[in-house]
């Protein structure tokens, strides 16, 4: 996962919490074929290891057939066992150094850092390949805090580590943040629609101006 395609940000797809439901593999394939995706994150609800492993196996085949890396949220111990490409950590910088040492230089390690510039910098210094800030949009979840545009603008100007915008993204927000974000992580924004593939393609058109 890198941002070497020029100045335009890229799409980073996050699974829904139930990607093991019947027919989801076919849906995921259609979505990944609808627009270029830089990375796929498996973000399942629950902690049933066998269920997570079966789902990861299925999604890995679909993603790797399209040369898309698959990372898993939180469960770093499963990365090597399941042949995944890395881990997305949701607790800021705390475990970045540990997993960089455990998984090696080639693994993708990302860190969600909420709205904290300092936490993001610490994660980058510890070896994170990307830092994610959010929620970027308005949501009733959590305490209502947002990662404002100024944070992304400062980061993109001052820090070389790629930055991901995620959480309650809208078409308007993506358009506004496109000059200051390297990736947009989309999950519920597309899975909650009647046609996730079309929704992802629409976000891609916003980014590319197509």
N, C-alpha and C positions, 0 to 999 in steps of 0.2 A: 504494500500500500504506500503510494507516494503521490506527490502533487506535481509531477514532472510534465503534465500535459499543457503547460502554459499558464496563463493568468486566470482561466476560468475554473471555478470550484467544481468539485466532483461529487457524485452521489454516493452515499454510504448507507446501505440498507440494513435495517434492524428487523429481525423477525418479530411476529406477535408472540405472546406468551404461550400459545398453544400450537406450535408449528408441527406437531405430530398428528394433527387431526386428519381425517380421511380426505384424500384428494389434495392435500396442501402441496405435495411435491410437484404435481402438475401445475398448480397455480404459481409456485415459486419459479418454475422454469419459464412460464409465460412472462412473469414480471421481470426476470433478469434479461429476457430477450427484448423487452420493451424499450430499454434505455441503457446506456453504459453505466455500470456500477463498479466502483473502485474496490469495495470491500463489503462483506456480508457478516453481520454479527448475530450469532445464535444467543438469544436472550429469553430463555424459557423460565416459566414460573415453576416453583417447586424444586425439590432436590433429589428426585428419584434418579439414581445414577444410571440404571439400565435404560430408562426412558430417554434420558438425555443422550446417552451413547447411541441408541438406535436412531434418534433424530439427527444427531451430528453425522452419523455415517451416511444417511440419506442426503442431507443437505451438502455434505462435502462432495459427493459425486456430482451433484447438480452444479455447484459453484466451480469446482476445479475443472469440469468439462468446458467451462467458459473462461478459464484463467482468472477467476475471481477468488481472492483469499477468503478463508472462513476463520473468524475469530470467535471465541466463546466468552460470554460475560461471566466474570467472577471465578470460574472453576479452572484455575491455572493448572492444577494437577492432571486435568484431562487432555491438555493440549497435545503432548507427545503421544500419549496412549491412543488417542483417536485420530492422529495424523492431521491435526488442525494447524493453523498458521500463527496463532497467537491468542492473547487474552485481552479483554477489555475490563479494566478495573474501575469500579464505581465508588471507590473510597479515596479519591484524590491521589496524593503522592505516596501514601503509606507503604504500599507493597511493590512499587515500581522497581526499586533496586533489587529486591528479593527475586522477583520473577525474571528480571534481566539476567541475573546470575544463573538461575535455574534453567532457563530456556535458551539462553545463548543469544548471540548477536543477530541471528537471522530471524528470530521470532518477532512478530508484531506485538508491541505492548502499548496499549492506549490507556489514558487515565481521564476519567470524568472528574472535573474540578469545580463543579458548580459555578459560582460567580467569582471565585477567588483568583486574582492575578498571581498572588504569592504562591498559592498551592500549585498553580499551573507551572510557574517557573521552577519550583522544587521538583515537580514531576519530570519536567524536561531535563533538568540537570541530572536526575537519577537514571535517565535513559529511556524515557517514554518516546515512542515514535510519533505520537500525536497527543494533543491535549484537547478535551472536549469541554465546552462551556454550555450551560443551559440551566433552566429552560430559557430559550430565546424568546418564546412567545408568552402570551398571557394564559395562565392556567389556574384553576382553583385547587390544584394539588399542591402539597407542601405548604410553605409559608407565604407563597405569592411572590417571592424574590425572582428577579429575572437577570439573565446575562444581557446587559445592554449593548447597543451597537458600539459605544465608546470602548468597551473592553476588547471587542474583536478588532476594532480599528487600531488600538494601541498595540495589541499583540502582533498583528500582521505587519506593523511597521517596525517593531522593536525586536521580535523574537523569531528565530528561524524555524523552530519546531512547528509543524503544521497544526492548524487549529480547526476543530470541528464545531459547528453550530448544531444544537439539537434541542428538541423539546417544544411542542406546540408551534411548529413552524407552519406558516401560511404562505400563499403565493406572494403576498406583499412583502413579508419578512424576507423570504428568499431573494426577492429582487433587491431589497434594500441592503442585505448583508453580503450579496455576491461579491462586491469589491473587496471585502475584508475577511472573508472566510475561505478556507481551502477545501472544506468538505461540508456537506449537509447530511446529517444522519436522519433518515426518514423511517418511521415505523408506523405508529398509529395513524399518522397523516395519510397513509395510502391504504392500510389494511382495513380501515373503517369505512372505506368507500365501496360502492357497488362493483367497481372495476379497478382493482389495484394497479394493474398493468397500465391502464390509461392514465391513472393518477400519477404514476411515476414518470411516464412520458411527458405529462404536462409540466411537472417540475423541471424536467430536463430542458424543455423548450424555454422555460423562463430563464434558466441559467445561460443558455446558448443564444437566446434572442431569436430562436427559430419560430 
